[in-house]
Amino acid sequence: MTFTHEDEVHIGEACKLLTQIPHAGGEALARMFAAYPGTKSYFLKFGGFKASDDKVIQHGKKVVDALVQASQHLHDLEGQMHPLSVKHATELMVDPVNFEHLSHCIHVTIAAHHGEKYTAEMHRSLDKFLEKVSSVLVCLYR
């Protein structure tokens, strides 16, 4: 999957919107836990699953930071995400569908906070990016 110049611009804009939301990653994770309760099984040590819970906030920050970092390496996502791919495939053994669930919740979180600023073009490009990130994260599962 390749990204056009337009995609690169829109991904950057969407990531900027994401970083403007306080605790966006924690909020997206909490949405995922509520909408897809089975995802909680990978986070039992958290103790709580609300957006205001410290461990949810901390892990959400890691997610957002990793996505922002990856967005700056669109032409080498495989190399950029390899350590996380190894960790999720061999250590955490996360069900690959959970990446899709979280991607959806990231879109909802951005839209809930930014409304019309989150354009259809940004959504399309960010979806393409999140799909590629998910694909990279599960590449070692095969």
MILUMBA-460541 format. One record per residue (C-alpha): residue in three letters; x, y, z. Coordinates in steps of 0.25 Angstrom, whole numbers, plus 5000, padded with zeros to 4 digits. Example, Ala and Ser with C-alpha at 12.3 -4.5 7.8 and 13.67 -1.06 7.14 Angstrom:
2
ALA504949825031/SER505549965029/
REM end
This chain:
142
MET500050005000/THR500550134996/PHE500250275001/THR499950394992/HIS500450534995/GLU499050564998/ASP498950445008/GLU500250495015/VAL499650635017/HIS498350575022/ILE498950475031/GLY499850585037/GLU498650675039/ALA497850555046/CYS498950525055/LYS499050675059/LEU497550665063/LEU497850545070/THR498950605079/GLN498050725082/ILE497050635090/PRO497550615104/HIS497750475107/ALA497250435093/GLY497850295093/GLY497250265107/GLU495850315102/ALA495950225089/LEU496350105098/ALA495250125107/ARG494250135095/MET494850005090/PHE494649935104/ALA493249985104/ALA492849945090/TYR493649815089/PRO493749755104/GLY494549645099/THR495749735097/LYS495849755112/SER496449615113/TYR497749665109/PHE497849775119/LEU497349705132/LYS498549765140/PHE497949905137/GLY496949885148/GLY495949985141/PHE495550015127/LYS495050155128/ALA495750275120/SER496050335134/ASP496850215139/ASP498350235140/LYS498750115133/VAL497750135122/ILE498350275120/GLN499750225120/HIS499550125110/GLY498750215102/LYS499850315101/LYS500750205096/VAL499750165085/VAL499650315081/ASP501150335082/ALA501450215073/LEU500450255063/VAL500950395062/GLN502350345061/ALA501950245050/SER501250355043/GLN502550425041/HIS503150295034/LEU502050265024/HIS503050205014/ASP503650115024/LEU502550065033/GLU503049925034/GLY504349975039/GLN503750075049/MET502749975054/HIS503549855055/PRO503849855070/LEU502349875073/SER502049765063/VAL502949665070/LYS502449705084/HIS500949685080/ALA501149555072/THR502149485081/GLU501949545095/LEU500549595096/MET499849505085/VAL498749615083/ASP497649565074/PRO497849635061/VAL496449685060/ASN496649775072/PHE497549865064/GLU496349885055/HIS495449915067/LEU496450015072/SER496550085059/HIS495050105058/CYS495050165072/ILE496150255069/HIS495350305057/VAL494150325067/THR494950395077/ILE495450495067/ALA494150525061/ALA493450535075/HIS494450645078/HIS494650715065/GLY493450695057/GLU493450765043/LYS494950795045/TYR495150645043/THR494850635028/ALA494450525020/GLU495850535013/MET496550525026/HIS495750405030/ARG496050335017/SER497550355018/LEU497550325033/ASP496750195031/LYS497750155020/PHE498950185030/LEU498250115042/GLU497949995033/LYS499449985028/VAL499950005043/SER498949885047/SER499549805035/VAL500949835040/LEU500649795054/VAL500049665050/CYS501049625039/LEU501849535049/TYR500549455053/ARG500649375040/
REM end
